[in-house]
């Protein structure tokens, strides 16, 4: 279909021409069509909220899950009683103070509001947008407008008409161009059906301003983490990963100077960066999108979705984003960034040491990692993480399917023999598989370290260097030992012949590779495991102290 564009950026133009455009736009809504509308927060994809068929088309156009409820947009509090029941006095107090504006209130709905609009809930979200053109269209249409953000589901929200057309051109009847959005993040959602009221989504109205009127407000767990499978969202944006560009996102919280340094430490050569203006020079040579000054959250809110969208037209393979603190609009900005990252967050203020261990079979890596655990560290076996991801991580599984076809059995397990026949002996195919693994595993390791923070982590990885895992580490350690000792240890440990032990060692990287590419070397020439563990303890204690001193020196600069 042809998507008609209504340019209403010149509200000072001829009044008759503006009125005709408003009436034409309103007619799309009345006739069951879809109309993208500007608001102060983001552009919405609107339909008659009382027309179940029209609302259903919103879900189709966006690819939006059916259990994700929509918000009704109304021209003022006088419409609340039409669609809501048992409206508490506090709703009118809040409407008088904050409407028109970026506040959505969750109230008990009347039966006139169809189930498809509320995702079957007995409540409905209602707000009055602060955009004169859209308010005029709603009044002219005479119906409440159900409108989620006007982007394809999961992508960053749209803050200008061009963004809407990028996602929706040909799918909807019309787009109203009302200029760029002044706020830039969606409305704040407050549930008034419980006591105390509950914040379901931070947005353009800061929590502190609401608390100045309401008093105590509970903060729903969906603000800081994703809902689990089976949990029903009570408001838009609570359950699903949102705002995500194509490349995976990692959010780095903490003091701005520390988060910037953390990104410099972690980013690979093809990384993109979303950062505060003051730190952009640190990322020369990378694709950078500036959020604004670290002190200017209003500008950050206006730019955050544009920054996330911009990377889809680039070759970046990962994105790191600095995150503001949670005061004021920072809570909403951080929430959007974290949802884009699937809540994959690194705290730069947390003093965490990560040491990567690698080396060939029989070198003594297991003993060294055992010592790290004795020193209070947590060990992540990267091979074990990969095999677990093969069972559960749909992103990794989908990426493997896209390249190699259906290599998973009916019970969901990987058919290793089938995949092996495709990759072993075919250098190009093996490289493709490694690229997939090296893309997904580091992200999962970072997620696990963030989810279960510990002061000391050890990464156990034979492909620590090749897989790019070294950039997650403060130091990389090559555990090496003379080849004849390795042969003897593998024979004793695995009960195999000398010939087979030498074949296994010959198929692995030589010790020289690890020495050349790791930060430091732990040489194992000890005659017993106990003797080596004592040497490893001394080595690691010194290494940990060196890393701590280095971090302190950086913090003082």
C-alpha positions as CSV (number, residue, x, y, z in Angstrom):
1,X,0.0,0.0,0.0
2,X,1.0,3.6,-0.4
3,X,1.9,5.3,2.9
4,X,0.7,8.9,2.8
5,X,2.9,11.6,4.5
6,X,1.2,14.5,6.2
7,X,3.8,17.3,6.8
8,X,2.6,19.3,9.8
9,X,5.9,20.7,10.8
10,X,4.7,24.2,9.9
11,X,1.8,24.8,12.3
12,X,2.0,28.5,11.6
13,X,1.0,28.0,7.9
14,X,-2.4,28.5,6.4
15,X,-5.0,27.4,9.0
16,X,-7.4,25.8,6.4
17,X,-4.6,23.7,5.0
18,X,-3.6,22.5,8.5
19,X,-7.2,21.7,9.3
20,X,-7.7,19.7,6.1
21,X,-4.6,17.6,6.9
22,X,-5.8,17.0,10.5
23,X,-9.2,15.9,9.2
24,X,-7.6,13.6,6.6
25,X,-5.4,12.0,9.2
26,X,-8.3,11.6,11.6
27,X,-10.3,9.9,8.9
28,X,-7.6,7.2,8.6
29,X,-8.2,6.4,12.3
30,X,-12.0,6.5,12.0
31,X,-11.9,4.1,9.0
32,X,-9.8,1.5,10.7
33,X,-6.4,2.5,9.2
34,X,-3.0,2.8,10.8
35,X,-1.5,6.3,11.3
36,X,1.9,7.1,12.7
37,X,1.6,10.1,15.0
38,X,4.2,12.4,16.6
39,X,4.3,12.9,20.4
40,X,6.8,14.6,22.7
41,X,8.3,11.2,23.6
42,X,8.6,9.0,20.4
43,X,6.4,8.5,17.3
44,X,3.5,6.2,17.9
45,X,1.8,3.7,15.5
46,X,-1.9,4.6,16.1
47,X,-5.2,2.9,15.5
48,X,-8.7,3.3,16.8
49,X,-8.3,1.8,20.3
50,X,-11.9,0.6,20.4
51,X,-11.7,-1.2,17.0
52,X,-10.3,-4.7,17.7
53,X,-9.6,-5.3,14.0
54,X,-7.7,-2.1,13.5
55,X,-5.6,-2.7,16.7
56,X,-4.8,-6.2,15.5
57,X,-3.2,-4.6,12.4
58,X,-0.8,-2.7,14.7
59,X,0.6,-6.1,16.0
60,X,0.9,-7.3,12.4
61,X,2.7,-4.2,11.1
62,X,5.2,-4.2,14.0
63,X,5.6,-7.9,14.4
64,X,4.7,-7.3,18.0
65,X,3.9,-10.1,20.5
66,X,0.2,-10.4,21.2
67,X,0.7,-10.4,25.0
68,X,2.3,-6.9,24.9
69,X,-0.4,-4.4,25.9
70,X,-0.9,-1.0,24.2
71,X,-1.5,2.5,25.6
72,X,-4.6,4.6,24.8
73,X,-3.9,8.2,23.9
74,X,-6.6,10.7,24.8
75,X,-6.9,14.5,24.6
76,X,-7.4,15.0,28.4
77,X,-8.6,13.7,31.7
78,X,-12.2,14.2,30.8
79,X,-12.0,11.1,28.7
80,X,-10.8,8.8,31.5
81,X,-14.3,7.9,32.7
82,X,-15.2,6.8,29.1
83,X,-12.7,3.9,29.1
84,X,-11.8,3.3,32.8
85,X,-13.7,2.3,35.9
86,X,-13.0,3.0,39.6
87,X,-10.7,5.9,38.6
88,X,-8.9,7.0,41.8
89,X,-8.7,10.7,42.8
90,X,-5.0,10.4,42.5
91,X,-5.3,9.9,38.7
92,X,-7.0,13.3,38.3
93,X,-4.4,14.9,40.6
94,X,-1.6,13.5,38.4
95,X,-3.4,14.4,35.2
96,X,-3.8,18.0,36.4
97,X,-0.1,18.2,37.2
98,X,1.6,16.2,34.4
99,X,-0.9,16.1,31.4
100,X,-0.3,16.7,28.6
101,X,3.0,15.0,29.1
102,X,5.0,11.8,29.3
103,X,2.9,10.0,32.0
104,X,0.9,6.9,31.4
105,X,-1.4,5.7,34.1
106,X,-2.5,2.1,34.5
107,X,-6.2,2.0,35.5
108,X,-9.0,-0.6,35.5
109,X,-10.6,-0.7,32.1
110,X,-14.2,-0.7,31.0
111,X,-15.5,-3.5,28.7
112,X,-15.7,-1.0,25.8
113,X,-11.9,-1.4,25.5
114,X,-11.3,-4.7,23.5
115,X,-9.0,-7.4,24.8
116,X,-6.6,-7.0,21.9
117,X,-5.7,-3.5,23.1
118,X,-5.0,-4.6,26.7
119,X,-3.5,-8.0,25.9
120,X,-6.4,-9.6,27.8
121,X,-5.6,-7.6,31.0
122,X,-8.4,-6.1,33.1
123,X,-6.4,-2.8,33.1
124,X,-5.4,-0.3,30.5
125,X,-2.7,2.3,30.2
126,X,-3.9,5.9,29.3
127,X,-2.0,9.0,28.6
128,X,-2.4,12.5,27.1
129,X,0.5,13.3,24.7
130,X,2.0,16.8,24.7
131,X,1.9,17.4,21.0
132,X,-0.7,19.8,19.7
133,X,-1.0,18.3,16.2
134,X,-1.7,14.8,17.6
135,X,-4.2,16.1,20.2
136,X,-6.1,17.8,17.4
137,X,-6.1,14.6,15.4
138,X,-7.5,12.6,18.3
139,X,-10.2,15.2,19.0
140,X,-11.1,15.2,15.3
141,X,-11.2,11.4,15.2
142,X,-13.4,11.2,18.3
143,X,-11.8,8.0,19.4
144,X,-8.9,7.0,21.8
145,X,-5.8,6.1,19.8
146,X,-4.0,2.9,20.8
147,X,-0.4,3.5,19.9
148,X,2.9,1.7,20.7
149,X,6.1,3.1,19.4
150,X,6.1,3.2,15.5
151,X,9.1,1.0,15.0
152,X,9.4,-2.7,14.0
153,X,9.1,-4.6,17.2
154,X,12.5,-5.0,19.0
155,X,14.2,-2.2,17.1
156,X,15.0,1.2,18.6
157,X,12.0,3.6,18.8
158,X,11.5,6.3,16.2
159,X,12.0,10.0,17.1
160,X,11.4,11.5,13.7
161,X,9.2,10.7,10.7
162,X,12.1,9.5,8.6
163,X,12.7,6.7,11.2
164,X,9.0,5.7,10.9
165,X,9.1,5.5,7.2
166,X,12.3,3.4,7.4
167,X,10.3,0.7,9.3
168,X,6.7,1.2,8.2
169,X,6.6,2.6,4.7
170,X,4.2,0.5,2.7
171,X,2.7,-1.2,5.7
172,X,0.5,1.6,7.1
173,X,-1.9,4.2,5.6
174,X,-0.2,7.4,6.9
175,X,2.6,9.1,8.7
176,X,2.1,12.5,10.4
177,X,5.4,14.5,10.3
178,X,5.3,16.7,13.4
179,X,9.0,17.2,13.6
180,X,11.6,15.7,16.0
181,X,10.4,14.5,19.4
182,X,11.4,16.8,22.2
183,X,11.8,14.2,25.0
184,X,13.1,11.2,23.1
185,X,12.2,8.3,25.4
186,X,8.8,6.8,26.0
187,X,6.4,7.8,28.7
188,X,6.7,6.9,32.3
189,X,4.2,4.2,33.3
190,X,2.7,4.2,36.7
191,X,0.3,1.5,37.9
192,X,-2.5,3.1,40.1
193,X,-4.4,-0.1,40.7
194,X,-2.0,-1.1,43.5
195,X,-0.9,0.5,46.8
196,X,1.7,1.9,46.8
197,X,1.6,2.8,43.1
198,X,4.2,0.9,41.1
199,X,6.6,2.2,38.5
200,X,6.3,-0.2,35.5
201,X,8.5,1.7,33.1
202,X,10.7,4.7,33.7
203,X,10.3,7.4,31.0
204,X,10.2,11.0,30.2
205,X,8.7,12.0,33.5
206,X,11.4,11.4,36.2
207,X,10.5,9.2,39.2
208,X,11.6,12.0,41.5
209,X,8.9,14.3,40.1
210,X,6.2,11.7,40.6
211,X,7.3,11.0,44.1
212,X,7.0,14.7,44.9
213,X,3.2,14.3,44.3
214,X,2.5,10.6,45.1
215,X,4.9,9.9,47.9
216,X,6.3,6.3,48.1
217,X,6.4,4.5,44.7
218,X,7.4,0.8,44.3
219,X,9.7,0.0,41.4
220,X,8.8,-3.1,39.4
221,X,11.6,-5.6,38.9
222,X,11.1,-5.3,35.1
223,X,12.7,-1.9,35.3
224,X,16.1,-3.5,36.1
225,X,15.7,-7.0,34.6
226,X,13.8,-9.0,32.0
227,X,10.6,-10.8,33.0
228,X,10.9,-14.6,33.0
229,X,9.1,-16.9,30.7
230,X,5.4,-17.2,31.7
231,X,5.2,-13.8,33.4
232,X,2.6,-11.6,31.9
233,X,3.6,-7.9,31.3
234,X,1.2,-5.3,32.7
235,X,2.5,-2.6,30.5
236,X,4.4,-2.1,27.2
237,X,8.1,-2.9,27.2
238,X,8.2,-5.0,30.3
239,X,8.8,-8.5,29.0
240,X,10.7,-8.5,25.7
241,X,14.1,-7.3,24.6
242,X,13.5,-3.9,23.1
243,X,15.3,-1.1,21.2
244,X,18.0,-3.5,19.9
245,X,20.2,-2.8,16.9
246,X,21.5,-5.7,14.9
247,X,24.9,-5.9,16.6
248,X,24.9,-7.0,20.3
249,X,25.1,-4.2,22.9
250,X,27.0,-4.1,26.1
251,X,26.2,-1.4,28.6
252,X,28.9,-0.1,30.9
253,X,27.7,1.7,34.0
254,X,29.8,3.6,36.6
255,X,31.6,6.9,36.9
256,X,31.9,8.3,33.4
257,X,35.7,8.3,33.3
258,X,35.8,4.7,34.5
259,X,33.2,3.4,32.1
260,X,35.0,5.1,29.2
261,X,38.3,3.4,30.2
262,X,36.5,0.1,30.6
263,X,35.2,0.3,27.1
264,X,38.7,1.1,25.7
265,X,40.0,-2.0,27.5
266,X,37.3,-4.3,26.2
267,X,36.4,-3.2,22.7
268,X,37.5,-5.1,19.7
269,X,38.7,-3.6,16.4
270,X,35.1,-3.7,14.9
271,X,33.3,-2.3,17.9
272,X,31.0,0.7,17.8
273,X,30.7,3.0,20.8
274,X,27.9,5.2,22.3
275,X,29.5,7.6,24.6
276,X,29.3,10.9,26.3
277,X,30.8,13.8,24.3
278,X,33.7,14.3,26.7
279,X,35.1,10.9,26.0
280,X,34.7,10.5,22.2
281,X,38.3,11.2,21.5
282,X,39.3,8.0,23.3
283,X,37.6,5.9,20.6
284,X,39.3,7.3,17.5
285,X,39.2,4.8,14.6
286,X,35.8,3.4,15.8
287,X,32.3,4.2,14.8
288,X,31.1,6.5,17.5
289,X,27.7,8.0,18.3
290,X,27.7,10.8,20.9
291,X,24.9,11.0,23.5
292,X,25.7,14.5,24.7
293,X,27.6,15.7,27.8
294,X,27.5,13.3,30.7
295,X,25.8,16.1,32.7
296,X,23.1,16.7,30.1
297,X,20.5,14.0,30.4
298,X,17.8,15.8,28.4
299,X,20.1,15.7,25.3
300,X,21.0,12.0,26.1
301,X,17.3,11.1,26.1
302,X,16.8,12.8,22.8
303,X,19.7,11.0,21.2
304,X,19.7,7.5,22.6
305,X,17.4,5.9,20.0
306,X,19.1,7.7,17.1
307,X,22.4,6.4,18.4
308,X,21.2,2.8,18.6
309,X,19.6,3.0,15.1
310,X,22.6,4.5,13.5
311,X,24.8,1.3,13.8
312,X,22.5,-0.8,11.6
313,X,24.0,0.9,8.6
314,X,27.6,0.2,9.6
315,X,29.9,-2.9,9.7
316,X,30.3,-2.9,13.6
317,X,30.1,-6.3,15.1
318,X,29.5,-5.2,18.7
319,X,28.4,-2.0,20.5
320,X,29.5,-0.6,23.8
321,X,27.5,2.1,25.5
322,X,28.2,4.4,28.4
323,X,25.3,4.6,30.8
324,X,24.2,7.6,32.9
325,X,23.5,7.3,36.6
326,X,19.9,6.5,37.6
327,X,18.9,10.0,38.8
328,X,16.3,11.9,36.9
329,X,16.0,11.0,33.2
330,X,19.0,8.7,33.7
331,X,16.8,5.9,35.0
332,X,14.8,5.9,31.7
333,X,17.9,6.3,29.4
334,X,19.7,3.5,31.3
335,X,16.6,1.3,31.1
336,X,16.4,1.7,27.3
337,X,20.1,1.0,26.8
338,X,20.0,-2.1,29.1
339,X,16.9,-3.4,27.3
340,X,18.8,-3.0,24.0
341,X,21.6,-5.1,25.6
342,X,19.2,-7.7,27.0
343,X,20.5,-6.5,30.4
344,X,24.0,-7.4,29.6
345,X,25.7,-4.8,31.9
346,X,29.2,-4.3,33.2
347,X,29.8,-2.1,36.3
348,X,33.0,-0.2,35.8
349,X,33.0,0.9,39.4
350,X,33.2,-2.6,40.7
351,X,36.7,-3.7,41.3
352,X,36.8,-7.0,39.4
353,X,39.9,-8.8,38.2
354,X,39.6,-11.2,35.2
355,X,42.6,-13.5,34.4
356,X,42.5,-15.7,31.3
357,X,44.3,-19.0,31.2
358,X,45.3,-20.9,28.1
359,X,47.8,-23.5,27.0
360,X,48.0,-26.9,25.5
361,X,46.9,-30.2,27.0
362,X,49.1,-31.5,29.8
363,X,50.6,-28.1,30.6
364,X,49.0,-27.7,34.0
365,X,46.2,-25.3,33.3
366,X,43.8,-27.2,35.6
367,X,46.2,-26.9,38.5
368,X,46.6,-23.2,38.0
369,X,42.9,-22.7,37.9
370,X,42.5,-24.7,41.1
371,X,44.9,-22.3,42.8
372,X,42.9,-19.4,41.5
373,X,39.8,-20.9,43.2
374,X,41.7,-21.3,46.4
375,X,42.5,-17.6,46.3
376,X,38.7,-16.9,46.1
377,X,38.3,-16.7,42.4
378,X,35.5,-18.1,40.2
379,X,36.4,-20.1,37.2
380,X,34.4,-20.1,33.9
381,X,35.1,-23.1,31.7
382,X,34.6,-21.5,28.2
383,X,34.2,-24.9,26.5
384,X,31.5,-25.9,29.0
385,X,29.8,-22.5,28.5
386,X,29.8,-23.0,24.7
387,X,28.2,-26.5,25.0
388,X,25.6,-25.2,27.4
389,X,24.8,-22.4,25.0
390,X,24.3,-24.9,22.2
391,X,21.4,-26.3,24.2
392,X,19.8,-23.0,25.3
393,X,21.0,-19.9,23.4
394,X,18.6,-19.4,20.5
395,X,20.7,-16.7,19.0
396,X,23.7,-19.0,18.7
397,X,21.6,-21.9,17.5
398,X,20.0,-19.7,14.9
399,X,23.3,-18.4,13.6
400,X,24.6,-22.0,13.2
401,X,21.5,-23.0,11.4
402,X,21.7,-20.0,9.0
403,X,25.2,-21.1,7.9
404,X,25.1,-24.9,8.2
405,X,21.4,-25.8,7.9
406,X,19.6,-28.0,10.3
407,X,22.3,-29.6,12.4
408,X,20.2,-30.0,15.5
409,X,18.4,-33.3,16.3
410,X,14.7,-33.5,17.0
411,X,15.3,-33.4,20.7
412,X,17.2,-30.1,20.2
413,X,20.7,-31.4,20.8
414,X,23.5,-30.6,18.4
415,X,24.3,-33.4,15.9
416,X,28.0,-33.1,16.4
417,X,28.8,-35.8,13.8
418,X,26.8,-34.0,11.2
419,X,28.3,-30.6,11.9
420,X,31.8,-32.2,12.1
421,X,31.4,-33.6,8.6
422,X,30.7,-30.1,7.4
423,X,33.5,-28.3,9.0
424,X,36.5,-30.7,9.6
425,X,38.6,-30.7,6.5
426,X,37.0,-27.6,5.2
427,X,39.0,-24.6,6.4
428,X,36.4,-22.0,5.2
429,X,33.5,-23.8,7.0
430,X,35.6,-24.2,10.1
431,X,36.4,-20.5,10.1
432,X,32.7,-19.7,9.7
433,X,31.9,-21.8,12.8
434,X,34.7,-20.3,14.8
435,X,33.5,-16.8,13.9
436,X,30.0,-17.6,15.2
437,X,31.4,-19.1,18.4
438,X,33.8,-16.2,18.9
439,X,30.9,-13.8,18.5
440,X,28.5,-15.3,21.0
441,X,30.6,-16.8,23.7
442,X,32.4,-13.6,24.9
443,X,29.0,-11.9,25.2
444,X,27.7,-14.8,27.4
445,X,30.8,-14.8,29.5
446,X,30.4,-11.1,30.2
447,X,26.7,-11.6,31.0
448,X,27.5,-14.3,33.5
449,X,30.3,-12.3,35.2
450,X,27.9,-9.3,35.5
451,X,25.0,-11.5,36.8
452,X,27.2,-13.1,39.4
453,X,29.8,-10.5,40.2
454,X,32.9,-11.6,42.0
455,X,36.2,-9.8,42.8
456,X,38.2,-12.4,40.9
457,X,37.4,-14.5,37.8
458,X,39.4,-17.0,35.8
459,X,38.6,-17.8,32.2
460,X,39.6,-21.3,31.1
461,X,39.9,-21.3,27.3
462,X,42.1,-23.2,24.9
463,X,41.1,-20.6,22.3
464,X,41.5,-17.6,24.6
465,X,43.6,-15.7,22.0
466,X,41.9,-16.8,18.8
467,X,38.4,-16.3,20.2
468,X,39.0,-12.7,21.3
469,X,38.5,-13.6,24.9
470,X,41.7,-11.9,25.9
471,X,40.0,-8.5,25.7
472,X,37.8,-9.5,28.6
473,X,40.8,-10.1,30.8
474,X,43.1,-7.9,32.8
475,X,45.9,-10.3,32.1
476,X,46.2,-13.4,29.9
477,X,48.4,-16.3,31.2
478,X,50.0,-18.9,29.0
479,X,50.6,-22.1,31.0
480,X,53.4,-24.0,29.3
481,X,55.6,-27.0,29.9
482,X,58.3,-28.9,27.9
483,X,56.8,-31.2,25.4
484,X,58.3,-34.4,26.8
485,X,56.7,-33.6,30.2
486,X,53.3,-33.0,28.5
487,X,53.5,-36.3,26.6
488,X,54.1,-38.2,29.9
489,X,51.4,-36.4,31.8
490,X,48.8,-37.0,29.1
491,X,49.7,-40.7,28.9
492,X,49.3,-41.1,32.7
493,X,46.2,-38.9,33.0
494,X,44.2,-40.3,30.0
495,X,45.7,-43.8,29.8
496,X,46.7,-43.5,26.2
497,X,49.7,-44.5,24.2
498,X,52.7,-42.3,23.6
499,X,52.0,-42.2,19.9
500,X,48.4,-40.9,20.5
501,X,49.6,-38.4,23.1
502,X,52.1,-37.0,20.6
503,X,49.4,-36.8,17.9
504,X,47.1,-34.8,20.2
505,X,49.9,-32.4,21.1
506,X,50.8,-32.0,17.5
507,X,47.3,-31.0,16.6
508,X,47.4,-28.1,19.1
509,X,49.1,-24.7,18.9
510,X,52.8,-24.8,19.9
511,X,53.9,-23.3,23.2
512,X,55.5,-20.5,21.2
513,X,52.1,-19.3,20.0
514,X,50.9,-18.9,23.6
515,X,54.1,-17.2,24.8
516,X,54.0,-14.7,21.9
517,X,50.4,-13.8,22.4
518,X,49.7,-13.8,26.1
519,X,50.7,-11.1,28.7
520,X,52.7,-13.5,30.9
521,X,53.9,-17.1,31.0
522,X,53.5,-19.6,33.9
523,X,56.2,-22.3,33.1
524,X,55.5,-25.7,34.6
525,X,58.6,-27.7,35.1
526,X,57.6,-29.1,38.5
527,X,58.0,-32.8,39.2
528,X,54.6,-33.0,41.0
529,X,51.2,-31.3,40.9
530,X,51.6,-30.2,44.5
531,X,54.9,-28.5,43.7
532,X,53.4,-26.7,40.7
533,X,50.4,-25.5,42.7
534,X,52.8,-23.9,45.2
535,X,54.6,-22.1,42.3
536,X,51.3,-21.1,40.7
537,X,50.1,-19.6,44.0
538,X,53.1,-17.4,44.3
539,X,52.8,-16.4,40.7
540,X,49.1,-15.6,40.9
541,X,49.4,-13.7,44.2
542,X,52.0,-11.4,42.7
543,X,50.0,-11.0,39.4
544,X,46.8,-10.1,41.3
545,X,48.7,-7.5,43.4
546,X,50.2,-6.0,40.2
547,X,46.7,-5.7,38.6
548,X,45.2,-4.1,41.7
549,X,48.1,-1.5,41.8
550,X,47.6,-0.8,38.1
551,X,43.8,-0.2,38.6
552,X,44.5,2.1,41.5
553,X,47.0,4.1,39.4
554,X,44.5,4.4,36.6
555,X,41.8,5.5,39.1
556,X,44.1,8.3,40.4
557,X,44.8,9.7,36.9
